[in-house]
Amino acid sequence: MEIGAGYGDVSALLLWMGFRNVTCFERDKSLVSYIEDKVLQICNTQLDVINTSYPTELGFTPDILIQVNCVYAEEIHNKAEYLDSIIDTYLYNGIPNVFLFEAIDDSYREPNSEFPTYVRVGLDDICSLFPTCSVTSHITYQYPKNKITKVLYKICAS
């Protein structure tokens, strides 16, 4: 399950790799048909994109939960709220086997209105949120080579 599908790249990649039960959420209605068309072209299959913000009741627990480069900073007012939203997303429909979560790293210090400092987290934050899980991390973008610094966390239930 992908949260914040954007242009559908991750969902299309999952389907192309052979995953068949892919669910994705995208709150921007203007992107829904774009994602569905992309998946049809690349994978020759239909994908119904759920046009709403997550969390929402699914009726099942996803095996793999993916939230890559998706933060709604306008709905969050401080770091505590952001950390609460991460754990709420993780737990909402039951604990997934794997949670792939990409975040703006707290080492990124430049002013950025889209990603204010309170939506920047580090490995210590993630490990504190998931104390019983195995957590690994990988830098996916590095400032100043890239516009910001991002880290992908792989969080596995114990």
Residue pairs with C-beta under 8 A, 6 or more apart in sequence:
1 22
1 23
1 24
1 25
1 58
1 62
1 64
1 65
1 66
1 96
2 10
2 11
2 14
2 22
2 23
2 24
2 25
2 66
2 67
2 68
3 24
3 25
3 54
3 65
3 66
3 67
3 70
3 89
4 25
4 26
4 27
4 54
4 67
4 68
4 69
4 70
5 11
5 24
5 25
5 26
5 31
5 35
5 49
6 26
6 31
6 69
6 70
7 31
7 34
7 35
7 38
8 24
8 26
8 31
8 34
8 35
8 36
8 38
8 39
8 47
8 49
9 38
10 24
10 66
10 68
11 22
11 24
11 35
11 39
11 47
11 49
12 35
12 38
12 39
12 42
12 43
12 47
14 22
15 22
15 39
15 42
15 43
15 45
15 47
16 42
16 43
22 47
23 50
23 58
23 62
24 35
24 47
24 49
24 50
25 49
25 50
25 51
25 52
25 53
25 54
25 56
26 32
26 35
26 49
26 50
26 51
27 51
27 52
27 53
27 72
29 51
31 49
32 49
32 51
35 47
35 49
36 46
36 47
36 48
36 49
39 45
39 46
39 47
40 46
40 47
50 56
53 72
54 89
54 92
55 88
55 89
55 92
55 93
57 93
58 93
60 93
60 94
61 93
61 94
61 95
61 96
62 93
62 96
63 96
63 97
63 98
64 96
64 97
64 98
64 99
64 100
65 89
65 90
65 96
65 98
65 99
65 100
66 99
66 100
66 101
67 89
67 99
67 100
67 101
67 102
68 100
68 101
68 102
68 152
69 102
69 150
70 102
71 82
71 103
71 104
71 115
71 119
73 114
73 115
73 116
73 119
75 85
76 82
76 85
76 118
76 119
77 118
78 118
79 117
79 118
79 119
79 121
81 118
82 118
82 119
82 121
83 121
83 125
83 129
86 101
86 121
86 126
86 129
87 129
87 130
90 96
90 99
90 129
90 130
90 155
95 157
96 157
97 156
97 157
98 154
98 155
98 156
98 157
99 130
99 153
99 154
99 155
99 156
100 152
100 153
100 154
100 155
101 126
101 152
101 153
101 155
102 140
102 150
102 151
102 152
102 153
103 119
103 120
103 121
103 126
103 150
103 151
103 153
104 115
104 119
104 120
104 121
104 148
104 149
104 150
105 120
105 121
105 122
105 139
105 149
105 150
105 151
106 117
106 120
106 121
106 122
106 125
107 122
107 149
108 115
108 120
108 143
108 148
108 149
110 143
110 148
112 148
115 148
122 151
123 135
123 137
123 151
123 153
126 135
126 137
126 153
126 155
127 135
130 155
132 157
132 158
133 155
133 156
133 157
133 158
134 155
134 156
134 158
135 153
135 154
135 155
135 156
136 153
136 154
137 151
137 152
137 153
137 154
138 151
138 152
138 154
139 149
139 150
139 151
139 152
140 150
140 151
140 152
141 147
141 148
141 149
141 150
142 149
143 149
